[in-house]
Amino acid sequence: MTGLSRKDTAKSRLNIAWTDTIADGEKQLDVKSILQELRGNDPRPLLVLRESSGDKKLARLLDRVFKNEKFQLVTQFYNCVKLSKDVADQAHPYAKLFGGKNSPHIVLASWDGTKIKKRLVTSKGKLDWKDVVGVLKVDYKKSADKAVKELSKLLNTFDTLDAARLNLRAQITRAEAKGQTGKLKGLKAKMAKVDKAFEAAFTKEQKAKDLGLRRAIVKAGD
């Protein structure tokens, strides 16, 4: 199922939380310094996007990747940063990460920069999933691949429950309008079961998302 046909609860899980960033200064930085500047205090590994320079074919390929549900789900384990297209210019402070021939549009990097992967999109717009989850292994204790599989299943659960809730609300509204007290009691009991099922699904979701960061979150002022 694609994100376009998902219902509200599932859709809310498929948003990619991009942070738009610009270089802090004009001095050209080495790769280690670039990653340090981009990550800030966020303990997650980096997923860095260089915006398209107007290449329509490339834009379509990237769009296909960003609409992939597996990719959308796995991005929550990354610190997602979006940069302007000019970061590939030789004089740009971030040139050493993006510069050179065939400059990449997506870069994945572990928090400490010991593992960096570039050019993750094939000519057919497919994602190198092995690299995507491979970088995460450096910074998380548990498998992101298993987590995404579980989260994908939960999207279907959320859709089923959203549909049930919407249907029950409509039935309750009609029963209230007609003063069908007996029917209302049964419908509200069914709604309570749906609410309970949602709570159980949310608990499963939180458990699946907890991959165990190897590095503690740094709070402001620490």
DANOR-V249337 format. One line per field, one symbol per residue. ss: DSSP state (h for helix, s for strand, l for the rest). A space follows every 50 residues. Layout:
ss: ???
This chain:
ss: llhhhllhhhhlllllllssllllllllllhhhhhhhhhlllllssssss lllllhhhhhhhhhhhllhhhhhhhhhsssssslhhhhllllllhhhhll lllllssssllllllsssllslllllslhhhhhhhhhhhslllhhhhhhh hhhhhhhhhhhhhhhhhhhhhhhhhhhhllhhhhhhhhhhhhhhhhhhhh hhhhhhhhhlllslllllllll
